[in-house]
Amino acid sequence: MAIIGQIAGFVVIVVMVGAVLLRAVSRAGMGHAADGTERAMRVYRDQLREVDRDLTRGTLDQTEAERLRLEIQRRVLDLDKGGRSAGVASSNAARGVMVGVIAALLAGAGALYMQLGAVGYGDLPLAQRHADAATARATRPAQDQLEAEFAQMRPDAPEFDDRAELEPMVAQLRAALAGRPDDLRGHILLAQNESRLGNFSAAAVAQSRVVALRGEDADVQDHAFLLDLMVLAAGGVVSPQAEGVIEQILRRDPVNGVALYYTGRMYMQTGRPDLTFRVWRRLHDQSAGDAPWMPEIRAALPELAQISGEPRYQLPPRPAPASARGPSVADIDAAMEMSGEDRAAMIEDMVASLSARLANDGGTADDWAQLVRALVVLDRREQATAILQEARTVFAARAEDLALINSVAAEAGLSTGAP
C-alpha cells in the first residue's frame, strides 16, 4: 500500500503542475485573441463616427450613409464571431499541447525513476545514510556467529588429486598437536593444509596459534594469511575481529594489498561504497596487474565512482604483472654496486623493457616515474624530458598522478616547467 501511495502522490503532483501550466497558456492564448479583436473594433467604431461626420457635412446622402453603416456593422458581427472561434481554437490547441507535455513528463519521469530510483524507499539524506552505515558496522555479527551461519550452508569442499591421501594425514596432525600446543612448525603445516581442504575455520584457528607463538616476530604475511582465512571462514564477510587484524597489518604496512582489499569490502558491506572507492582506487594504482584482487576491483571501480560522486573518473589501463615491472629505486641503487659495464647493461635492459611496455600497454604513474628516474641515472636527460612530457599528457586529468610525475621531475632536476 505504501508503494501505491507514493506512485499516486507522484502522479497527482505531475497532473497539478500540468493543470497550472495549461491554465496559464490558455489565458495567454485567450488574451492574445482578445487584444486583436479589440484593435479591430476600435477601427470599426472610428469608421462609424466618420460616416456620421460625412453625413453632417453633407458629403454623403442618407441612403449612402445607411448602406455604409450596415456594411460596417456586418463586419463587426463577423469579427465578433471570428474572435470567439479563434479564442476557442487557441484554447483547444493549448490544451492539446499541454496534455501532450503532461503525458511526456509523466512517462519520462516514471521511466527515469524506474531506472534510477528505488520504489518503496523514502528519502535517505546523506547524513542519515552515513549514520545507518556506522550502525551497521557497529552491529555486525561476530566472527564465530558468521562462521556458524556459513557452515550451515555446507559449501562443497574443493576437489584435488591427492585429497584422499591428505585428509587422514591432516587428521593425524590435528591429533598430535592436541598434545603439543607450542609446536610452531606443526601449526604452520596444519593451517596450510586445513586451508587446502577448505576447512577455513580450523585453518584460521591454527594460524592464530602461529601468530601467538611467534609473538613480536610474527610478520605482516602471518597476519595477512590469518585475515584471509578469517574472511573465507565467515563466507566473505569482514567481521569486527577480522577488522582488528586489518588494523594490526596496516599499522605495520600501510600499503598492504590484502588489508586494503578487505578494508574496501568491509566498507561495501556496511553501506559506505564511497570509502570503498577511495581505498580500492589507491589499491589499484599501487598493485601489479596480476594481483588476485585486480579483476574484482577493476570491475567495481567505474560503478563505485558514479555512486561516490566521481563521474569523471576513468579506469586507467591495467598495470603490468609483477614480473614485468620496471626498475625500482632499489634496483637502480643496487646496480651502482656493479662494475660500470655490468651496471649500464642491466639498467639499459630494464629501461628498454619498461619503455616498450609503456608504449604498447600503458602503465601506472609509478611506472612512468620509474622510467624517468632510470633515464636520468643513465644521463639521458633529453629522453627523460620527452618521457616526462608524455607522462604529463597521459595523466593530465588525474591530479594525484600528475603531482607524482611533477615531483619526480623536480627530484631529477629536469628543467621543463609543469603544466
N, C-alpha and C positions, 0 to 999 in steps of 0.2 A: 504493500500500500504506500509506503514512503517513496518508493521509486516512481509510482504512478503520480503521486502528488507533486514530485519535483518536475516531472515531464509536463504535467498540466500547468504548473506555475510558469514554466518556461514558455509554453505556447501562449498563455494569457498575456505575458509581458510583450511578446513579439506582436500579437494582434493589437494590443493597446497602442504600442508605438506606431504601428501602421495606420490605425484609425486617426491618430493625431495628424500624421503626415497627410493622409487622404483629405482630411477636413481643410488643412492649410492650403493644399494645392487646389482643391475645389473652390475655396474662397478667392484665391488668386485668379483662377480662370474666370469666375463669375465677375469679379471686379474689373478685369480687363475688358470683358464684353460690355459691361455697363458703361465704362468710360467711352468706348467707341460709339455706342448708341446715343449717349448724352451729347457728344460733339455734333453728331448729325442732326439731332433735334434742335440744337441751337441755330444751325444753319437754316432749317426749315422755318423756324419762328421768325428769323430775320427776313426771310423771303415773304412771309405773310404780311409783316409790317410794311415792307417795301411796296406790296400790291396796294395796301390801304393808302400809302402816301401818294402813289401814282394816280389812284382814283380821285383823291382830294385835289391834286394839282390839275386834273383834267386830262392827263396824258393817256389814261385808259378809260373806256366807257364801262358801264355797269356789267354788260354781258361778258366782255373780255376779262374783267376783274373776277367775276364769279367763276369763269372757267379756270383761271389760274389758281383760285383758292381751292377748288375741287381737286385739281391735279396735285397741289402740294399736300393736301390732307390725305389723298390716296397714298402718296409716298411715305407720309408719317405712319399710316396704318401698316404698310409693308415693312417699314423699318422696325416697328414695334414687334410684329410677328417674327421677323428675321432675328432680332436681338434675343428674343426668348429662346428661339431654336438654337442659336449659336451658343447661348449660355448653357442650355441643357446638353448640347453636343460636347462642349468643352468640359462640362462636369462629368459626363459619362466617360469621355476619353481619359480624364484624370483618374477617375475611379478605376478604370481598366488598368492603367499603368501602375497605380498604387497596389492594386490586388496582385498584379504580377510581381511587383517588388517585394510585397509581404511574403508571397509564396516562395520566391527565390531566397529571401532572408531566412525563412523558416527551414527550408530544405538545406541551405548551405550551413547554417548554424548547427542544425541537427547532425549533418554529416561530419562537421568538424568536431563536434562534441563526442560523437561515437568513436572518432579516431584518436582524439587526444584526452578526452575526459574519462571519468570513472562513474558510471551510473550507480546511484545508491550511496555515494560518499558525499559528505558535507564538505564545507570549506576546511582546508588544512593549512593555516598560516605557517610560515617558515619557523617561527619561534615554537609553535606547537609541535611541528614535526621533529625539531631538534630535541624538545623535551620528551617526546614519545620515544625517540631513539635512545636517549640517556636512560630512560626507564627500562627499555628492552635490554640494554646492555647490562644494567644493574641486576635484572631479574632473570638472567639466563640460567638454564639448568646447570647443575654441577657436572663434573666430568663423569662420576660414577653413574649418575642418572642417565646421561646421554649414552654411555656405553651399554647400559642395561636395555634401553629402548632400541638401540641399533642391533643388539644381539637377538632381540625378538624377531627381527626381520629375517634372520638366518641367511645372510648373503652367501652365495656359493663360494666355496674355498677355491683358491687358484690351483689349477692343474699344471703339473710339470713332470718331466720324465722320472725323476728319482724321488717323487713324493712318497711312494710306498716304503722306500728304504729310509727316508729322512724322518718320518713320523715316529717310529719306535726309538730311533736314536735320540730325538728330542725328548721323548717321554723319559728315557733313562737319564738324560742330563737334568731334567726337572727334579727327578727323584734324588739324584746325587747332590744337587745344590740345596735341597731342603735341609741337609745336614751341614752344608758349607756356605753359610750366608756371606762370608767375606772373600769368596773365591772370585776375584775380579775377572780373570780370564774366562771362567765358566759363565759368568753372567753376560759378558760381551758376546760369547758364542750363542747363548740362549736367546738374547734379544734379536740377534741377526736371523737365527733360524726360526724363531716363532714368527717373525715378520714374513719370512719366505712362505710359511704355511698359512699365512692370512690370520694368525692369532694375534691381532694388533693389541688387544688389551693386555695379554700376557707378555707381549714384547715390550710394551710401554712400562710395565712393572719391572721387567728385567733391566731395561735401560735406565730407569730411575735409580735402580740399585747401583748400576755402573757409575752414574753421576755422583751418587752419595759416597761410594767407595773412593773415587778419585778426589773428591773434595775440591780444594782450590786448584788442583791440577787438571780438573775437567775442562776441556777446551770448548770452543764455540761449536764445533762439529758434534760433540757429545750432546750438548743441549739442543742443537738443531735436529738431530736424529730423534731425540725424545719428543720434541714438539711435533714432528711429522707423525710419529706413532700415536700420540695422543689424539690428534685430529682425525687420523684414519680410524682409530678405535671408536670415536664419537660420531662416525658417519659423515665426516666432513665439516662438522660444526666446531667452532673455536670456543671452548668453554672458558670460564674465568680462570681455571687452573692452567690451561694452555696459554692464556694471555699472560699469566705470571711468568711462564717460561720465555715468551716473546720478549718481555721486558728485560729479563736476565741476558738474553742474547744481544739485544740492541744496546745495552749498557757497555758491552764488550766490543761489539762490532756494529756500528750504526748503519752500515750498508749491507748487512747480511741478507742475502736474497730470500732464504727460507722464511726468516722472520718478517720481512717486508711483505712477502706474498700472503702469509697468513694474517698479517695485520689488515691488509686490504679486504680479505674475505670476512674478517670479523666485523669491519665497518659495514660491509654489504649486508651481512646477516642481521645487523642491529639497526638498519634504517638510515645509514649515512653514506650513500653512494658517492656524494661529493668528496668525502675523505678517501674513499676507495680510489677515486680518480687521481687524487694528488699522490697517494702512495704508489699506485701501480704505474703512473706516468714516470715517476722517478725510477722505479724498479726497471721499467722497460728500457730507459735510456742508459742504465748502467749495466745491463745484463748482456751476456753473449746470446747470439741468435739461437743457439741450441739449448738454452736453459729450459728445464722441464715446464716451467710456468709460462713460457713465452706464447704458445698458441692460445691459451685461455685469456691472457691479459690483452693480447693484440685484438682478439675478437671482441672484447668487452670495452676497450678504451673509447672508440667512437661514440657508442651509446652513452657511456658514463660522462663523456664530455658534454653531450647535449643536456643530460639531466643536471649537470653541475654548473650550467650557465657558461660553458666554453664552446659556443657553436663554431668558432673559427679554428678550433683545434684540428690539425691534420695529422693522421697517423704517420710517423716517419718510416722510412724503409727499415726492413728487418735487419737488425745488427748482424754482423758476421759471426759464424761459430767461433767458439773459444780457440780452436786450433788455427783459425785464420786471422786472428787479431794481429795488429801491427806491433812494432817495438814499443815497450813502455819506457818510462824514465829509468826504471831499474835495469832494463835490458841495455839501454844505452850506457848507463854508468858502468855496468859490468863489462861492456865492450871496451871501456877505457883501460882495463887491466891487460888487454891483449897487446900483441905487437901491432905496429902500425898497419901492416898489410892485412893481417887477420881481422883487425877491428874494422877497417874500411870495407873489406869483403862482406863481413857479416851484416853491417849496417846497410850496405848497398842492397843486399838481397832482401832484407826486411823492408826497406823503403820501397823497392821495386814491387814487391808483393802487395804491400798496403796501398800504394798508389794505383796499381792496376785494379784492385778490388773496389776502391772508392770510385774510380772512373766508371766501372761497369755496374756495380751493385749499390753504390752509395754506402753510407755508414752513419754512425753517431757523431756528435760534436767532439767527443773524446777521441774518436779515430782520426778526425781531421786535425785535432790539436797534436796528436802524436806524430802525424806526418810532418806538420810544420816544425815541431821541435827537432825531429830527426834530420830534416833538411838543413836546419840551422847548424846542428852539430857537424854535418858534413861540409859546412861553409858554402852551401849552395843557396845563398840568400835571395838571389833573383828568382829561383824556382820556388823557394819558400814564400816569397811575396806573392807570386802568382797563385799558389795554392791557398794562401790566406785570403786573397780577394775572392776566389771561387767559393771558399767556405762561407765568407760573409754573405755572398749571394744566396747560397743554399739555405742558410739559417736566418735570413733577413727578417722573417716573420715570427721567429721564436726568440724572445728576449733573453731567456736564460742561457740558451745555447750560444747566442751571439755574444753575450757577456763573457762566456768561457773562451770563445775564439779570440776576442779582443784582449783578454787577459794574457793569453799565450803570446799574442803579438807583442804586448808590452814587455813580457818577461824575456822574449827573444831579442828585443831591441830592434824590431823591424820598424822602419820609418814611415810606412804608409799610414795615413790617418784613418780612424774608424768612421764608418758612415753615421 
